[in-house]
Structures are given as C-alpha cells and as structure tokens.
Amino acid sequence: MPAASPSRERLLEAAYACVARSGLGKTTMEDVGKEAGLSRATVYRYFPQGKDQLVREVVAWEAGRFFERLTRAVAHHVDLADLLEETLVFAHRAVEDHAVLQKILVTEPDRLLPTLTTESARIIALVKQFLVLAMQRTPLAPGVDVDAAADHLARMVLSHTNAQGGWDLEDREEVRRLVRSLLAGVVLQP
C-alpha cells in the first residue's frame, strides 16, 4: 500500500491513540479500525500480517515523526560537535518527555524492545545521514573514514540516548564534554 494513503495514515494515528490509551497488549486490530472509523477488513488490507506488522509500522511512523522534529531542531548546526551536542540533548528530552513510550517502557517493555531492536538499523541510518553531512562541512583528522565514523557516532548517539550512563544529558556543559572528549574528539582535526 502507498505510504501517502490517507487511510493508512489514519490507521497509524488510530493505532498510536489506542496504544497510548490501552497499551500494546490490549490494542486489537478491531480497536484500531473503530478508532480510525474504518472496518477491520480495511485494517487487514493495509496490514495483512496483523498486529505485529501494525506495531512495527507504528513504531517506524513515530520514529519518522521524531526525525522530522530532530531535523528542524538541528538544521542550523553546521559543525559536527555542535550537531552531536544538540542531537543528544534533543533526543534525550524527546525520549524522556514521550508519554506513550515511557508508559510502554514501564508497563510492557518486553513487547516494545524487540520492535525497537529491529528498527534500530533504520534509526542508525537516519542519524548517520545527519552526521555524514556535518562531517563533510567539518575539518576532520587525517585518514578519517567518514562513512565508518558516522556509523560509529550514530551508534554512540543512540546508545547514549537509550542509556546515558554517568552522563547528565540535561546539563549542556556535560554534554559538550562528552561530545568533545569521547564522541567527536577522535574524528575532529586537532
């Protein structure tokens, strides 16, 4: 089915609303159809593999919305280190403030984590796009492989967003130290 279909978009929005209200485990295909004002058959027409496919696609849809917001938030950052700092701060806040994600992580992490794991490759690829562009505009240390470095940095950003460790991602100065000492420091021109 085409990604731009209004019915498909309504179903994704409806599924998100159902999950927000009832959780992943209690949301049914019929609930999604009712929420969207469409028949259960229409839900299965767009998501023939059933609920697992619908959940995967809702996660991908919400990740896409996140990256649209991230793109707007970091668009004015040209320097790699500045971009990494803003990305970490934005992503941390977005995850912490995402009511639905936080609810599911508390109540049903076993249902969500496998989907997030399968989506991580796509998420890393999206973060990597930002980083490659910034690396092309930033003086890098000699011999840096831009593609490999961007991949590594994207994985580190995702890792720190998911589990910040001992770093306080609310403290911009601490984020600056993290980025300049551990993340971008190895690829930037001295």
Disulfide bonds with the S-S distance in Angstrom:
none
